[in-house]
């Protein structure tokens, strides 16, 4: 969060200081570092680019220059850290890919016994597969079983419980 806030501060300084290119580079670098910790920086990046394109009163070449500089500066920390971690064999996957398929969260969230929370049963099931394609097919089958064999009342209660939990945060 501090990196995101610092990035916003630098972006405001960029806007107020006659659009200095160094500010936009610094803004992108800081945003990229923040993105390493919590990967929502791309949303802020899109907001910055929209702001540049809509509110900066300049020719399209300068607007494009600032937007491209921002994007490149944003990508530098992510690509650098990704390359270092892969070279040192700390991770085998790219940072933006993750190590599990997207369906694993859906599987965990559909467990009736734990009201959609993490559980050992689903964790063991997921860990028992080495191939992502096999895992994805098995998850789809298990989800189909869960949603077709569970009484509608139980599904309704599960989703009410999940909505209540999410709403209380």
Beta strands, then each sheet from edge to edge (+ up, - down):
end
